[in-house]
Amino acid sequence: MPAIHAHANRLAREKSPYLLQHQHNPVDWFPWAEEAWSKARQENKPILLSIGYSTCHWCHVMERESFEDPAVGAFLNENFVSIKVDREERPDVDKIYMTFVQATAGQGGWPLNVFLTPDLKPFYGGTYFPPENRHGRPGFLTLLQQLREVWKSRRSEITASASDIHDRLRQVTSQDQVAGDLPGEDTLLRACALFKQAYDPGDGGFGGAPKFPQPGIPQFVLRCAARLHDDEARKMVFHTCDRMAAGGINDQLGGGFSRYSVDAQWLVPHFEKMLYDNAQLAHLYLDAHLASGRPAYAKIAREIIDYVLRDMTHAESGFLSAE
């Protein structure tokens, strides 16, 4: 096993760029492995599982504000076992705990911070926590102090609740895997009608700020439009494609699309580009070109692919996941 530099934690031995970014934190981070789980069991401590990825803006903000803070590091090291996971390395782990946070908090995202019992069952979680109480979110150190007290005074209650949540999560995830259980035509038509209700007639897209392209939705609506001869649905998709292409979310110079727009007008991009977003957007603009015959959509698709080939393709083979 390679040696760890002075003032570095266990993550110095990892390959993931995201984990290596945290090797000098004062937090005694563990990777997702038996060493961490057995420490939690032996010391009967709750686990902080913190999940992110190397190009995640709010992951870096939370690291700077909290995980680089010696007071936070000391408190975590004394009262918790802390595990860092790169969601691009372990999407399977991310999916389990993201499902929990979306179900209990009503929304998900990264950084994903989940508190687990020593047998890895989640009992509390959220996304970004600020250093002090603000915008209705508890300050991170305050939250840690509250969770430590609850763990000490109501441990059996937390363990029972976590087991119950775990059983329900297992039911949900096993239902996801039932083979051949496909939605019928009625379900697809209802879904299309709901997406049409969420459409923004002014700026295109489905939903408000922060506004994500969610290319699967306009692609789905376009397929419904073709099957049902729904001209209104077709126009919604073309208007969405036009507004996104004209906005700042589309890199007008370099090609490719940013992950989302911080406003509803597609104007101010959140400055990270993801391979999976651009792959899906290339499909969307190709579909829009085929459905409309408009050369402008083929041009956008070509610009996305040129961008991926130039900036997101690895010299030795394969693609880079994010910028």
C-alpha positions in Angstrom: 0.0 0.0 0.0 1.5 3.4 -1.0 2.6 5.7 1.9 0.5 8.7 2.7 2.2 12.1 2.7 2.5 14.1 5.9 -0.7 16.1 6.6 -2.7 13.9 4.1 -5.5 11.5 4.9 -6.3 8.1 3.5 -7.8 9.6 0.3 -4.1 10.2 -0.9 -4.1 6.5 -1.9 -7.1 6.8 -4.2 -7.2 7.3 -8.0 -10.4 9.4 -8.3 -9.7 13.1 -9.0 -12.6 14.0 -6.6 -11.2 12.0 -3.7 -7.7 13.3 -4.3 -9.0 16.8 -4.0 -9.9 16.0 -0.4 -6.7 14.4 0.7 -5.5 17.4 2.7 -8.7 18.1 4.5 -8.5 18.0 8.3 -11.4 15.5 8.2 -10.1 11.9 8.7 -11.8 10.7 5.4 -12.2 7.0 4.5 -13.0 5.7 1.1 -16.1 3.5 0.7 -14.6 0.2 2.1 -14.7 -2.3 4.9 -12.1 -0.4 7.0 -14.6 2.5 7.5 -17.6 0.3 8.2 -15.8 -1.9 10.8 -14.5 1.3 12.6 -18.1 2.6 12.8 -19.3 -0.8 14.2 -16.4 -1.1 16.7 -16.8 2.4 18.0 -20.6 2.5 17.6 -20.4 5.8 15.8 -22.7 7.2 13.1 -21.3 7.6 9.6 -21.2 10.8 7.5 -21.3 9.7 3.9 -20.5 12.6 1.6 -20.9 12.1 -2.2 -19.8 14.4 -5.0 -17.7 14.7 -8.1 -14.8 16.7 -9.3 -16.5 19.3 -11.4 -19.4 19.9 -8.9 -19.5 23.6 -7.9 -21.3 23.3 -4.6 -19.1 20.3 -3.6 -16.1 22.7 -3.8 -18.0 25.4 -1.9 -18.9 23.1 1.0 -15.3 21.7 1.1 -13.9 25.2 1.4 -16.5 26.4 4.0 -16.7 23.2 6.1 -14.4 20.3 5.3 -11.3 22.6 5.3 -12.4 24.0 8.7 -10.2 22.5 11.5 -13.1 22.8 14.0 -15.4 20.9 11.7 -12.7 18.3 11.1 -12.0 17.8 14.8 -15.7 17.4 15.6 -16.2 14.9 12.8 -13.1 12.9 13.7 -14.3 12.6 17.3 -17.9 11.8 16.8 -18.4 10.3 13.3 -16.7 8.0 10.8 -16.5 10.1 7.6 -16.6 8.5 4.1 -16.1 10.3 0.8 -17.5 8.8 -2.4 -17.0 9.9 -6.0 -20.4 9.4 -7.7 -18.7 8.9 -11.1 -16.7 6.1 -9.6 -19.6 4.5 -7.6 -23.0 5.4 -9.2 -24.5 2.3 -7.5 -23.8 3.8 -4.0 -24.9 7.2 -5.1 -28.2 5.9 -6.4 -29.2 4.1 -3.1 -28.6 7.2 -0.9 -29.9 9.7 -3.5 -33.2 7.7 -3.5 -33.3 8.1 0.3 -32.6 11.9 0.3 -35.1 12.5 -2.6 -37.8 10.5 -0.7 -37.2 12.2 2.7 -36.1 15.8 1.7 -38.2 16.1 -1.4 -35.2 17.0 -3.6 -31.7 15.7 -4.3 -28.4 17.0 -5.7 -24.7 17.1 -4.9 -22.9 17.3 -2.6 -25.0 14.6 -1.1 -24.5 14.3 2.6 -26.2 11.4 4.3 -25.9 10.1 7.9 -25.9 6.4 8.4 -26.0 3.9 11.2 -22.9 1.7 11.5 -24.7 -1.0 9.4 -25.0 1.6 6.5 -28.7 2.4 6.9 -29.5 6.1 6.3 -31.4 8.1 9.0 -30.9 11.7 7.9 -29.6 13.5 4.8 -29.5 16.5 2.6 -27.4 18.2 -0.1 -25.4 21.4 0.5 -25.2 22.7 4.1 -23.9 26.2 4.7 -21.3 26.9 7.5 -23.8 28.9 9.5 -27.6 28.9 9.6 -29.0 30.6 6.5 -31.8 30.4 3.9 -33.7 28.0 6.1 -30.8 25.5 6.2 -29.0 24.6 9.4 -25.3 25.4 9.7 -23.2 22.3 9.2 -21.4 22.3 12.6 -24.8 23.0 14.3 -26.3 20.1 12.5 -23.4 17.8 13.4 -23.8 18.8 17.1 -27.6 18.1 17.0 -27.1 14.7 15.4 -24.5 13.7 17.9 -26.9 14.5 20.8 -29.7 12.6 19.1 -27.4 9.6 18.5 -26.5 9.6 22.1 -29.9 10.1 23.6 -32.2 8.3 21.1 -30.0 5.7 19.4 -32.4 2.8 19.6 -35.2 4.9 18.1 -32.9 6.0 15.2 -31.8 2.5 14.6 -35.4 1.2 14.4 -36.4 4.0 12.1 -33.4 3.5 9.8 -34.2 -0.2 9.6 -37.8 0.6 8.6 -36.6 3.2 6.0 -34.1 0.7 4.7 -36.8 -2.0 4.2 -39.0 0.4 2.3 -36.0 1.6 0.1 -35.3 -2.0 -0.7 -38.9 -2.5 -1.9 -38.7 0.6 -4.1 -35.4 -0.4 -5.7 -36.4 -4.0 -6.2 -39.6 -2.8 -8.0 -37.4 -0.8 -10.3 -35.7 -4.0 -11.5 -38.9 -6.0 -12.4 -38.2 -7.1 -15.9 -40.9 -6.6 -18.6 -43.1 -4.3 -16.4 -43.3 -1.5 -19.0 -45.8 1.4 -18.8 -48.8 1.1 -21.1 -50.0 3.6 -23.6 -52.3 5.3 -21.2 -49.4 6.0 -18.8 -47.3 7.5 -21.6 -50.2 9.7 -22.7 -50.8 10.9 -19.2 -47.0 11.6 -18.8 -47.0 13.7 -22.0 -50.0 15.7 -20.8 -48.2 16.4 -17.5 -45.1 17.6 -19.3 -47.1 19.9 -21.5 -48.6 21.4 -18.4 -45.1 22.1 -17.0 -44.0 23.8 -20.3 -42.8 27.4 -20.0 -44.5 29.2 -23.0 -42.3 32.3 -22.7 -38.8 30.8 -22.6 -39.4 27.1 -23.4 -38.3 24.3 -21.3 -40.2 22.3 -18.7 -40.1 23.8 -15.2 -38.6 27.0 -13.7 -35.3 28.4 -12.5 -32.8 26.9 -12.0 -33.7 25.5 -15.4 -32.2 22.3 -16.6 -32.4 21.1 -20.3 -33.6 17.6 -19.2 -33.3 16.5 -22.8 -35.2 13.3 -22.2 -38.4 15.3 -21.6 -38.5 17.2 -24.9 -37.4 14.0 -26.8 -40.3 12.2 -25.2 -42.8 15.0 -26.0 -41.6 15.0 -29.6 -42.2 11.3 -29.9 -45.7 11.7 -28.5 -46.3 14.5 -30.9 -45.3 12.3 -33.8 -47.5 9.4 -32.6 -50.5 11.6 -31.8 -50.1 14.2 -34.6 -50.0 16.8 -31.8 -48.8 20.0 -33.5 -48.9 22.0 -30.2 -46.5 19.5 -28.6 -44.1 19.7 -31.6 -44.1 23.5 -31.3 -43.2 23.3 -27.6 -40.2 21.2 -28.4 -39.0 23.4 -31.2 -39.4 26.6 -29.2 -37.4 24.9 -26.3 -34.6 24.0 -28.7 -34.6 27.5 -30.2 -34.5 29.3 -26.8 -31.8 27.0 -25.4 -29.6 27.4 -28.5 -29.9 31.2 -28.3 -29.1 31.4 -24.6 -25.9 31.5 -22.6 -26.4 27.9 -21.6 -25.2 27.1 -25.1 -21.5 27.9 -25.4 -21.7 30.1 -28.5 -17.9 30.0 -29.0 -16.8 26.6 -27.9 -19.9 24.5 -28.6 -21.6 22.3 -26.1 -24.1 23.1 -23.3 -23.6 23.9 -19.7 -25.4 21.8 -17.1 -28.2 24.3 -16.4 -29.1 27.9 -16.3 -29.4 29.7 -13.0 -32.4 31.8 -14.4 -35.5 30.7 -16.3 -34.4 32.5 -19.6 -31.4 30.1 -20.3 -29.2 33.2 -20.0 -26.7 32.7 -17.2 -25.1 29.3 -17.3 -23.9 27.2 -14.3 -20.3 26.8 -15.6 -19.8 23.0 -15.8 -20.4 20.8 -18.8 -21.3 17.1 -18.4 -20.7 14.4 -21.0 -24.1 12.8 -20.4 -26.0 16.1 -20.9 -24.3 16.8 -24.1 -24.7 13.3 -25.4 -28.5 13.5 -24.8 -28.7 17.1 -26.3 -27.0 15.9 -29.5 -29.8 13.3 -29.8 -32.5 15.9 -29.1 -31.2 18.3 -31.7 -30.9 15.5 -34.3 -34.5 14.4 -33.5 -35.6 18.0 -33.8 -33.8 18.3 -37.2 -35.4 15.1 -38.5 -38.9 16.1 -37.3 -38.7 19.7 -38.6 -36.2 19.6 -41.5 -34.6 22.8 -40.1 -30.8 22.9 -40.8 -30.2 25.0 -37.7 -30.9 22.0 -35.4 -28.4 19.8 -37.4 -25.8 22.7 -37.0 -26.3 22.7 -33.2 -25.9 18.9 -33.0 -22.7 19.1 -35.1 -21.3 21.8 -32.8 -22.0 19.6 -29.7 -20.3 16.6 -31.3 -17.3 18.8 -32.4 -17.0 20.1 -28.8 -17.1 16.6 -27.4 -14.5 15.3 -29.9 -12.2 18.3 -29.2 -12.5 18.9 -25.4 -14.1 15.8 -23.9 -12.3 12.9 -25.6 -9.3 11.3 -23.9 -6.0 11.1 -25.8 -5.7 7.4 -25.1 -9.4 6.4 -25.8 -12.8 6.9 -24.3 -14.5 10.2 -23.1 -14.0 12.6 -20.2 -17.1 12.8 -18.0 -17.2 16.5 -17.1 -15.5 19.9 -17.4 
